[in-house]
Amino acid sequence: MTANLPNVWDDDYRRWLAELKLRVERARQRAAASANRELVTLYWQIGRDILDRQRRQGWGAGVIDQLARDLKSAFPDMRGFSPRNLKYMRALAQAWPDEAFVQQPAAQLPWFHLCTLLDKLKNQDDRSWYAAKALEHGWSRQILVMQIETAAHTRSGSAITNFDERLPPPQSDLARDALKDPYIFDFLGLAENAQERDIEQALTQHITRFLLELGAGFAFVGRQYRLDVGGDEFFIDLLFYHLKLRCYVVVELKTTPFKPEYAGQLNFYLSAVDAQLKAPDDQPTIGLLLCKEKNRLVAEYALRGVAKPMGVAEYQLLREVPASLETTLPSIDQIEAELRGDMPDER
């Protein structure tokens, strides 16, 4: 009988096994996503019903405590029906009142992501923006909190660029959306007077956080990347490849305010990368000048006369975390602890 067993080292068997593993993993992911959508939809429906009955019956906040007790009694093995969580359900239905919610990105996020959006943000457009980005990029809740606290929605696509004149659509739109202003490097632990090389070194030592701040799609190629042009050596501060834009991205870091000559230097680097590194199917290399500060009008004038596509943005080594918005909802940590069973049920 053993003669009919497959050889585990056989290439065909290994390929088949790898394919089966991939199928199983994808099925598990789909099942988890489906279960999450069902749970979030249930919570939204409960929240909608609470709102509707409070409006029609004139019930006060006490109905939530009563409903929590009755649901816990009916489903003793099911967590999530505490007064705290029911308040989040009501808030969810207030934030997304239409039936179309079940088709929106927010409905596909984990429950605690939604609680975070409700906790941290008051503006519904902002909530929808972060929900879509969290789903698109697979942000964890911790990363979502960090993106909110650094106001990513106000910084995305805000850099001064010449992409509209130097890149064809839709490449110009994609490239513009890929850049921010300002970039926040508060994770480096450096003083405001840090030197360029110190910042470069710290960024590469914290490459995971740096890539996260740059945004989705950036792949790190090298620091002080060497170029040989006619026998002369030149060194690019930071070189990346953007997977979605399909192009190299040259980043030059300056600890001084923006100067027009910086654009000329970066233009030279972009020409060299296009000539020496760019593959035939790559898009034109783009550049990013990160400066301590900039005069917006000076930067706009400087980029008008540059042949290569580039942007100018500021960076910050420190930031102030905005105070949490006032809310009547319980904290997300309380909800998590309760659902883990770390806190006693409220009876």
URWOUR-V602348 format. One record per residue. N is the residue number from 1. RES is the residue in three letters. PHI is phi in degrees with one decimal (NA if undefined). Layout:
n=N res=RES phi=PHI
n=N res=RES phi=PHI
//
This chain:
n=1 res=MET phi=NA
n=2 res=THR phi=-64.0
n=3 res=ALA phi=-65.4
n=4 res=ASN phi=-89.0
n=5 res=LEU phi=-75.3
n=6 res=PRO phi=-72.0
n=7 res=ASN phi=-78.3
n=8 res=VAL phi=-65.3
n=9 res=TRP phi=-94.2
n=10 res=ASP phi=-67.6
n=11 res=ASP phi=-60.7
n=12 res=ASP phi=-64.6
n=13 res=TYR phi=-66.1
n=14 res=ARG phi=-64.9
n=15 res=ARG phi=-64.5
n=16 res=TRP phi=-63.3
n=17 res=LEU phi=-63.2
n=18 res=ALA phi=-62.0
n=19 res=GLU phi=-66.1
n=20 res=LEU phi=-64.5
n=21 res=LYS phi=-60.0
n=22 res=LEU phi=-64.3
n=23 res=ARG phi=-62.2
n=24 res=VAL phi=-61.8
n=25 res=GLU phi=-63.3
n=26 res=ARG phi=-65.0
n=27 res=ALA phi=-63.9
n=28 res=ARG phi=-63.9
n=29 res=GLN phi=-65.1
n=30 res=ARG phi=-64.4
n=31 res=ALA phi=-64.8
n=32 res=ALA phi=-64.9
n=33 res=ALA phi=-63.6
n=34 res=SER phi=-65.0
n=35 res=ALA phi=-62.8
n=36 res=ASN phi=-64.7
n=37 res=ARG phi=-61.2
n=38 res=GLU phi=-63.8
n=39 res=LEU phi=-65.5
n=40 res=VAL phi=-63.6
n=41 res=THR phi=-63.1
n=42 res=LEU phi=-59.9
n=43 res=TYR phi=-62.4
n=44 res=TRP phi=-63.6
n=45 res=GLN phi=-64.6
n=46 res=ILE phi=-62.4
n=47 res=GLY phi=-61.0
n=48 res=ARG phi=-64.3
n=49 res=ASP phi=-64.5
n=50 res=ILE phi=-60.5
n=51 res=LEU phi=-61.2
n=52 res=ASP phi=-62.8
n=53 res=ARG phi=-72.5
n=54 res=GLN phi=-65.4
n=55 res=ARG phi=-70.5
n=56 res=ARG phi=-77.1
n=57 res=GLN phi=-95.6
n=58 res=GLY phi=73.1
n=59 res=TRP phi=-68.6
n=60 res=GLY phi=-92.3
n=61 res=ALA phi=-66.2
n=62 res=GLY phi=-62.0
n=63 res=VAL phi=-63.2
n=64 res=ILE phi=-67.1
n=65 res=ASP phi=-62.9
n=66 res=GLN phi=-65.5
n=67 res=LEU phi=-63.8
n=68 res=ALA phi=-60.6
n=69 res=ARG phi=-62.9
n=70 res=ASP phi=-69.9
n=71 res=LEU phi=-70.1
n=72 res=LYS phi=-64.1
n=73 res=SER phi=-67.6
n=74 res=ALA phi=-74.6
n=75 res=PHE phi=-129.8
n=76 res=PRO phi=-63.7
n=77 res=ASP phi=-92.4
n=78 res=MET phi=-109.0
n=79 res=ARG phi=-86.0
n=80 res=GLY phi=109.8
n=81 res=PHE phi=-109.2
n=82 res=SER phi=-77.9
n=83 res=PRO phi=-55.2
n=84 res=ARG phi=-59.9
n=85 res=ASN phi=-68.5
n=86 res=LEU phi=-64.2
n=87 res=LYS phi=-65.8
n=88 res=TYR phi=-66.2
n=89 res=MET phi=-62.0
n=90 res=ARG phi=-63.3
n=91 res=ALA phi=-63.9
n=92 res=LEU phi=-61.5
n=93 res=ALA phi=-67.8
n=94 res=GLN phi=-68.9
n=95 res=ALA phi=-73.4
n=96 res=TRP phi=-123.3
n=97 res=PRO phi=-78.0
n=98 res=ASP phi=-90.8
n=99 res=GLU phi=-59.3
n=100 res=ALA phi=-62.8
n=101 res=PHE phi=-52.3
n=102 res=VAL phi=-66.0
n=103 res=GLN phi=-100.6
n=104 res=GLN phi=-93.0
n=105 res=PRO phi=-53.3
n=106 res=ALA phi=-58.0
n=107 res=ALA phi=-68.5
n=108 res=GLN phi=-99.0
n=109 res=LEU phi=-86.8
n=110 res=PRO phi=-60.3
n=111 res=TRP phi=-56.8
n=112 res=PHE phi=-71.0
n=113 res=HIS phi=-63.1
n=114 res=LEU phi=-65.2
n=115 res=CYS phi=-61.1
n=116 res=THR phi=-64.3
n=117 res=LEU phi=-60.8
n=118 res=LEU phi=-69.5
n=119 res=ASP phi=-69.2
n=120 res=LYS phi=-91.5
n=121 res=LEU phi=-127.2
n=122 res=LYS phi=-103.2
n=123 res=ASN phi=-80.2
n=124 res=GLN phi=-69.7
n=125 res=ASP phi=-63.3
n=126 res=ASP phi=-64.7
n=127 res=ARG phi=-58.5
n=128 res=SER phi=-65.7
n=129 res=TRP phi=-63.4
n=130 res=TYR phi=-68.1
n=131 res=ALA phi=-62.0
n=132 res=ALA phi=-65.1
n=133 res=LYS phi=-68.9
n=134 res=ALA phi=-62.4
n=135 res=LEU phi=-69.9
n=136 res=GLU phi=-63.5
n=137 res=HIS phi=-101.9
n=138 res=GLY phi=66.7
n=139 res=TRP phi=-64.9
n=140 res=SER phi=-72.7
n=141 res=ARG phi=-64.4
n=142 res=GLN phi=-62.2
n=143 res=ILE phi=-68.3
n=144 res=LEU phi=-59.0
n=145 res=VAL phi=-59.9
n=146 res=MET phi=-63.2
n=147 res=GLN phi=-64.0
n=148 res=ILE phi=-67.2
n=149 res=GLU phi=-67.7
n=150 res=THR phi=-97.8
n=151 res=ALA phi=53.5
n=152 res=ALA phi=-57.9
n=153 res=HIS phi=-67.7
n=154 res=THR phi=-86.9
n=155 res=ARG phi=-98.0
n=156 res=SER phi=-65.2
n=157 res=GLY phi=71.8
n=158 res=SER phi=-99.0
n=159 res=ALA phi=-67.6
n=160 res=ILE phi=-75.7
n=161 res=THR phi=-138.4
n=162 res=ASN phi=-114.8
n=163 res=PHE phi=-62.1
n=164 res=ASP phi=-61.0
n=165 res=GLU phi=-90.1
n=166 res=ARG phi=-109.6
n=167 res=LEU phi=-129.6
n=168 res=PRO phi=-77.2
n=169 res=PRO phi=-72.8
n=170 res=PRO phi=-87.5
n=171 res=GLN phi=-57.8
n=172 res=SER phi=-65.0
n=173 res=ASP phi=-66.7
n=174 res=LEU phi=-63.5
n=175 res=ALA phi=-65.8
n=176 res=ARG phi=-62.6
n=177 res=ASP phi=-67.5
n=178 res=ALA phi=-78.3
n=179 res=LEU phi=-104.7
n=180 res=LYS phi=-117.8
n=181 res=ASP phi=-165.0
n=182 res=PRO phi=-86.2
n=183 res=TYR phi=-92.3
n=184 res=ILE phi=-116.2
n=185 res=PHE phi=-114.0
n=186 res=ASP phi=-68.5
n=187 res=PHE phi=-77.8
n=188 res=LEU phi=-82.6
n=189 res=GLY phi=69.8
n=190 res=LEU phi=-104.9
n=191 res=ALA phi=-76.5
n=192 res=GLU phi=-63.8
n=193 res=ASN phi=-95.3
n=194 res=ALA phi=-61.7
n=195 res=GLN phi=-84.0
n=196 res=GLU phi=-56.7
n=197 res=ARG phi=-64.5
n=198 res=ASP phi=-63.3
n=199 res=ILE phi=-66.5
n=200 res=GLU phi=-56.0
n=201 res=GLN phi=-63.2
n=202 res=ALA phi=-65.4
n=203 res=LEU phi=-63.1
n=204 res=THR phi=-72.3
n=205 res=GLN phi=-73.1
n=206 res=HIS phi=-114.3
n=207 res=ILE phi=-61.7
n=208 res=THR phi=-63.3
n=209 res=ARG phi=-67.6
n=210 res=PHE phi=-63.7
n=211 res=LEU phi=-63.4
n=212 res=LEU phi=-63.7
n=213 res=GLU phi=-68.9
n=214 res=LEU phi=-63.5
n=215 res=GLY phi=120.1
n=216 res=ALA phi=-65.5
n=217 res=GLY phi=103.9
n=218 res=PHE phi=-81.9
n=219 res=ALA phi=-119.0
n=220 res=PHE phi=-76.8
n=221 res=VAL phi=-104.3
n=222 res=GLY phi=179.0
n=223 res=ARG phi=-110.0
n=224 res=GLN phi=48.8
n=225 res=TYR phi=-69.9
n=226 res=ARG phi=-82.9
n=227 res=LEU phi=-122.0
n=228 res=ASP phi=-108.1
n=229 res=VAL phi=-121.4
n=230 res=GLY phi=61.5
n=231 res=GLY phi=90.3
n=232 res=ASP phi=-96.2
n=233 res=GLU phi=-97.0
n=234 res=PHE phi=-135.3
n=235 res=PHE phi=-129.9
n=236 res=ILE phi=-81.5
n=237 res=ASP phi=-56.4
n=238 res=LEU phi=-142.8
n=239 res=LEU phi=-121.5
n=240 res=PHE phi=-129.1
n=241 res=TYR phi=-125.1
n=242 res=HIS phi=-98.3
n=243 res=LEU phi=-69.3
n=244 res=LYS phi=-78.7
n=245 res=LEU phi=-76.3
n=246 res=ARG phi=57.4
n=247 res=CYS phi=-155.0
n=248 res=TYR phi=-76.2
n=249 res=VAL phi=-128.0
n=250 res=VAL phi=-96.2
n=251 res=VAL phi=-115.4
n=252 res=GLU phi=-110.3
n=253 res=LEU phi=-107.9
n=254 res=LYS phi=-127.8
n=255 res=THR phi=-90.5
n=256 res=THR phi=-117.8
n=257 res=PRO phi=-60.5
n=258 res=PHE phi=-60.1
n=259 res=LYS phi=-126.0
n=260 res=PRO phi=-56.3
n=261 res=GLU phi=-64.9
n=262 res=TYR phi=-63.0
n=263 res=ALA phi=-65.3
n=264 res=GLY phi=-65.3
n=265 res=GLN phi=-63.3
n=266 res=LEU phi=-66.4
n=267 res=ASN phi=-58.8
n=268 res=PHE phi=-63.1
n=269 res=TYR phi=-61.9
n=270 res=LEU phi=-64.5
n=271 res=SER phi=-62.2
n=272 res=ALA phi=-67.6
n=273 res=VAL phi=-65.8
n=274 res=ASP phi=-60.1
n=275 res=ALA phi=-77.7
n=276 res=GLN phi=-105.3
n=277 res=LEU phi=-115.5
n=278 res=LYS phi=-61.5
n=279 res=ALA phi=-81.9
n=280 res=PRO phi=-56.8
n=281 res=ASP phi=-94.6
n=282 res=ASP phi=-78.2
n=283 res=GLN phi=-81.0
n=284 res=PRO phi=-56.1
n=285 res=THR phi=-64.7
n=286 res=ILE phi=-115.5
n=287 res=GLY phi=-121.2
n=288 res=LEU phi=-135.5
n=289 res=LEU phi=-94.4
n=290 res=LEU phi=-100.2
n=291 res=CYS phi=-118.6
n=292 res=LYS phi=-62.0
n=293 res=GLU phi=-161.1
n=294 res=LYS phi=-150.0
n=295 res=ASN phi=-91.2
n=296 res=ARG phi=-58.1
n=297 res=LEU phi=-67.3
n=298 res=VAL phi=-60.8
n=299 res=ALA phi=-63.7
n=300 res=GLU phi=-62.8
n=301 res=TYR phi=-62.4
n=302 res=ALA phi=-63.0
n=303 res=LEU phi=-73.9
n=304 res=ARG phi=-62.9
n=305 res=GLY phi=-97.8
n=306 res=VAL phi=-100.0
n=307 res=ALA phi=-77.3
n=308 res=LYS phi=-93.5
n=309 res=PRO phi=-74.5
n=310 res=MET phi=-156.1
n=311 res=GLY phi=-133.7
n=312 res=VAL phi=-125.9
n=313 res=ALA phi=-143.7
n=314 res=GLU phi=-90.9
n=315 res=TYR phi=-130.8
n=316 res=GLN phi=-127.5
n=317 res=LEU phi=-92.4
n=318 res=LEU phi=-134.1
n=319 res=ARG phi=-148.3
n=320 res=GLU phi=-104.6
n=321 res=VAL phi=-74.1
n=322 res=PRO phi=-63.2
n=323 res=ALA phi=-61.9
n=324 res=SER phi=-60.5
n=325 res=LEU phi=-69.2
n=326 res=GLU phi=-65.0
n=327 res=THR phi=-150.1
n=328 res=THR phi=-90.7
n=329 res=LEU phi=-79.9
n=330 res=PRO phi=-69.3
n=331 res=SER phi=-73.3
n=332 res=ILE phi=-62.9
n=333 res=ASP phi=-65.6
n=334 res=GLN phi=-63.8
n=335 res=ILE phi=-64.1
n=336 res=GLU phi=-60.4
n=337 res=ALA phi=-62.3
n=338 res=GLU phi=-64.7
n=339 res=LEU phi=-71.5
n=340 res=ARG phi=-80.3
n=341 res=GLY phi=90.5
n=342 res=ASP phi=-80.4
n=343 res=MET phi=-121.5
n=344 res=PRO phi=-68.7
n=345 res=ASP phi=-64.5
n=346 res=GLU phi=-91.5
n=347 res=ARG phi=-101.9
//
